[in-house]
């Protein structure tokens, strides 16, 4: 990830009534890939329902545009009403990055 990009960290716990969650999550993944300024994401979910998704964005304006996307707003409302026991969202600016990959 390049310096100056934004990372949006979405941490959540799925509740007992998560029926239909997979289809909504799949739709959001398809939709976000076409969003201007989207750079990619990493996502994990454990057996207990705890999940962390980090999405990367080219600018703060791109983050705001995704937050305001009408279909995304609908998914957010369903998340609050049905899918999640709780969630937290943190927006961070990438100051440096490094990594390692085994061949």
N, C-alpha and C positions, 0 to 999 in steps of 0.2 A: 504494500500500500504506500502511496506517495505521501510525503510530508505535506501538511496542509489539508488533507482530506478530512472528512468527518466520519466518525464511527458512532452508530446508534446501537446501543446495547439494550436489548429487550429481554428481561428475565421474568419468567412467569411460572405458575403452577397450574396445570390443568385440573379442573374440578371433576366431580363424579359424572356430570352430564356433559360429556364432550362429544356426544354423537354428532357427526357431521363436521367435526373440526378438521379432519384430514382433507376433505374436499375444499373447505374454505382456505386452508393453508396452501394447498396446491394451487388454487386460483390466485392467491396473493403472490406466490412465487412467480407464476407466469406473468402476472400484471407488472410486478416490480421490474422485471427484466427489460421492459420497454420504457421504463421511466427515465427521462433525461437526467443525467448526473449520477445514475446508479452505477456503482463500480463492482459490486459483488457482495456476497454474504457467506457466513459460516453459521451453522446451526446444529445444536445437539439437544436431545431430550432424554432424560433418564427414566427408569422404570417407575419411579414415584411421581412422575408427571412434571418434575422440574425441568424447565427448558431455558436455554440461552441462545439467542440469535443476535449476531453482530452483523449489521449491514454497513456498507461503506459507501460514501457519497462524495462527489467532487466539490460540493459547496453547501453552505448553510441554506441557500435558496433552494437547492435540490431536495434537501431534507424537508423543508417547509412545504414544497410542492407535493411530495409524497404524502406527508401528513394530511394535506388538504384534498387528496384524490378522493372523489365521491365514492367509488367502490371500496376503497380502503377504509373510509369513514364508516361504511356499512359493516365491514368486517370487524372494525373496532367495537362498534355497538354490540354486535353478537358476542364478541369476546367478553365484554363486561357483563352482559345479560346471562350468558350461558356457559361459556367455555372455561373461563379462568376463575380460580379462587382468589388470586391476586396477581398483579404484575407490577413491574418497575421499568422505567425507561430512562436511560442515561445517554446524553449526547456529548461526545468528546471530540476534540480536535487532535489529529495524529501529529505528534511532534517529531517522532523518529520511529523507524521500523528496521528490523533486521530479522534474519531467519536462517534456517538450515534445512536442506533436503538431501537425503541419502539417495545416491544414484540407483 
